[in-house]
Amino acid sequence: MLNTTLKFYHRQAIVELDNVPAHRTLQELLRNDLQVHDTKEGCAEGDCGACTVVLGEPQGDKLVFKAVNSCIRLAHSVNGMAVFSAADLGADQPHPVQTALKECHASQCGFCTPGFTMSLFGLYQNKICQGQTVTPHMAQEHLSGNLCRCTGYRPIVEAACTMGKLPTVHLDHVAITAHLRQASATPTVQTSDTGYLRPQHLQGVLQARTQYPQAQLVAGCTDVGLWVTKHHRKWSHIIDVTQAQELLRLEFSDTHLTIGAAVSLENAWAAITQDRPQLRAYWHRFAGLPVRNSGTMGGNIANGSPIGDAMPVLIALNAHIALASLNEQGHVTERILPLESLYTGYKQNCMAIGEVLSWIRVARPTATEWMQAYKISKRQEDDISAVALAIRLDMNTSNQVSAVSIGAGGVGPVPARATHAEQAIQGQAWQLETIQAAQRALAQQFSPISDMRASAEYRAQVLGNLMHRAWLRSQPASTNIHGMLSLEDVA
């Protein structure tokens, strides 16, 4: 389970490195160890995108590409993958991505350009090389994790739409995957214990958890990575759960969707919105694409932030989770509980020592289901929410609510179920008077705090207004939109 020699494909060759510390980031490895200076450091927390690289993960003889933030990605996590940075493009002649950026005058000060280039390279591999046409909307979604201080977004989007009109350049997937297979088959000499464990199965994760109780569990490191870059934290051992096969399951049954804890946020949300396409707008406001490519649904839940974007939706979906552990015989056992029951306080949970979150399960939609989710943040993209609200209900033919579930975020120390509002709505007619009662119930249950993202008063006002917005969304377009309550009304 110990990764002592790090091997990955980069610049048309296999790179092998020994004695790489477990806490070293991919950006540190590229810039300091390999002198790959085209990968810039901007924020060192996954917000600006200047450090973006593209990872190619083998699946048979094909590579699956995803843009990620190298500043918060641990170096050992790319073992067995292909790593592409801006310097990989145009070794012999300009790549279509580079040509399009040049022709559209899409580089200004240039500091952010390598990151934009790599986000576009990921888009190129996943769309253009698959025969698809890039639209402005598609380009904006794939560039959601990149910031430009010079406000040069329009020509960058133009470049994204232009690169597909140039002669297509394909990577040799077969050759690259052959290099990676050969490297993985080549024995290496263990020179030291780096402390980076990467079990292939859930039982191995739990055994490592038992053997090293102080070890840090990691997946995409979109939060733990900040502990490394901002707090300079180090651990004697790190347990990477992203290769445990049982945690990568993504399964639809007739009644449920089961999401393994190590499934990426991007893939998890894609599965959820396959059943509920109305949640796609919410999905695409969840961080930026590089964060969603690295981060996992299990990691977002286990983190337990009161402003985590997944939990309000999952609570509204009546999600249940499984906590896995080893029994006295060494066999994997699980206890199942409602998602909201996991949290006991601010970033605290009921997981016992030795337990690991293994899966999340949500029911598939009923024929009478109606659902909406809303996120309020300072930026449209790549920002944490100040307030989030998700509401799901079933209505009978008499417009009476037969079942309701509501999840709220940003209004207390933990992501929470809005039980008071549910009680105000359950069994009632779905009408304005019911919504106003639910707004008052929200104000009674939650006491938000003021912080850098929003004041307590703002959060209380917005939470109630989001409830009203959900009702308006369910009404015909001709419905009178008046009736929002003031703070005095809901106090």
Steps between C-alpha positions, in 0.01 A plus 500: 500500500793736544587719207876540523584564133278749322454425129303701247512595132615853423659658191492179298680291761449324831619701798620298801566675831602352835461641850220744412345609833138398548387862546676639190261662254503435128581863433802488732615186323464655155651840578768412756597144417447486122551872425170519312448871551210545259269379779442820698413545865235761558282443805632160621145404596333388178314824428683678218587215262849628407644164606262287290637182345321217320514143623452204269386190686524169311183303435607212280682645199329838543571798722230684692595867534422746777634844585604536865667754728857384552553734798275292729540161334743267675785381280460131584137509382615510133691174525423298186347796313606733220562860606475778241609860563508796264858420394379167358302679231670606182835327544538473121233743383228702670206297629154616381433627854806725481422613146144593594615697805749689284261572215227620737744724694400313815813560708550829682741509795552128438527379859172311486545384140664161574205408720245608240701312238476178698129538572451545127726200435277288722195633313677424170568139596154434641292676235680586178698176481166321551349679201295757693471873438590738782231758573550820705294351784711184498818709499383705798424184698846356432669830586304542825810424709721764336520868595643782287596824672518680165131425425587319178222243509332587169802424276578189705149367439543592133822298494317202651243514221771556234740214583261238360512666158872427470641162388445253782803369690452165676715355776628145458298337777628152425866602525451698821303225675761245387771715664298512820432125502867427445597735782254341742632154412862598559611409853643780712729494798342634817743765622287639782150516642344823374191441713259524206258205500269431207296183564318338210204381707282623787633232734852632439385853580348383827806294589721803439260712704536254789878475467552875472215666695668843477540480121320756285239362261507672160312479174512802267668725762292802405483583872792306649722655233444838666618357830826422321541828309357741756561333836814306402367186661680168465403146592707190558253303288236590244231254386375567146156342449462576128615157379279291729270330251200477733510876551488565126162337438236701320192285464138554398237253617128520436453690826832659599823662385807394698808723487831373634675741734801530267295585188596846378259787553473543124398138441274491805311812394474369143329189637264698727397734218446210264183439701441863597612732216354803681799481737759556224515876558576435868763239402685739272517759779665248730862628504679492164558201275859430621377482860209273402741280302720446807259525791275211599145483623611305805766758579251785477266322740769391747642853507168608648524870416172681575538668160586183308287500187422129470335445836184715466412320176580156641299570815204607285543171313479312832850363445637224719866425549700195604785509750730200455726341760667166579342265752694277737536237228651755261196511273352822361175605668287808436257710700249705305353831610330807354754751372394777739555267797873489422563849638531575871646854486709735291717269284438222751332167431403172661755286315684273741875444484558249223183586306507625143216641291445243225193599297208740460158382383205705374160388377423540132222751424135409527244585235359778720831652614577869466839636606711815484830609655650847534843633589583861589865610479700810419631355175294309248767231464782351705376639831370365827136564581377745759157333506367189331152348501367185336138392512343177377132412521231270369153635428176315446242591239335746743817711519559375854855425613523131589875498573758775545870517585711815524876543543665828601859619507672810634244558776653312793805307618412195289315423177146440621157369422239776526261294711286795613434608142429140400235479773345826380469362145421130556138419419419860403393645169797622295403868508638837609358480853680169553825647373469798733452262792811312387695827484407577860599147600841544338554819701405321821728201444818667374716776648767581239824675590675793333833434333705607199243358256178647634334655802259307718214726391578445133512124543168492684334719237640303207413162648135597524503656156646184349202310637271750332706475182451124497124546519506754218705259292224242532228739383382585147680797345192721540496466881525826696854513640426728796496376857860478618522551874712758676725427797230637728247255356713192564645608838 
